Amino acid sequence: MPYLDLRATIAEAKLTKYLLIQKPKDDKSGFLAQAGYNLGNWWQLQQELRQFLFNQATLHKKTSFGDIYEIKGILIGVNGINLRVATYWIVDSLTNETKFVTLLPD
């Protein structure tokens, strides 16, 4: 099992316009709110997600855009509540850059 690049990109927009915004379908904001994450502290979520890169990754699937890896672990909430999550990262097939894709409750 590989380790992913610690310099991986976690786009601000991925957090502020996707994960932390309530959506009618596939909403993750309510799940993350349990641990105290919201738009006002998105950068803390970004920092916590970066810690997952220190764990080994498992190949989840290969796509034409790149290989998608899964890293499971505990998201340490800003309010003391921890969430078990699976995070997904893609290694771009053209640039070899690692980017955060999403997370799911585990």
Protein Blocks (a to p, Z undefined) as FASTA:
>chain_A
ZZddfkbccdfklmmmmmmpccfbhpaklmmmmnopafklmmmmmmmmmmmmmpccddfb
dcfkbccdddddddddfkopacdddddddddfklopacdfbdcdZZ
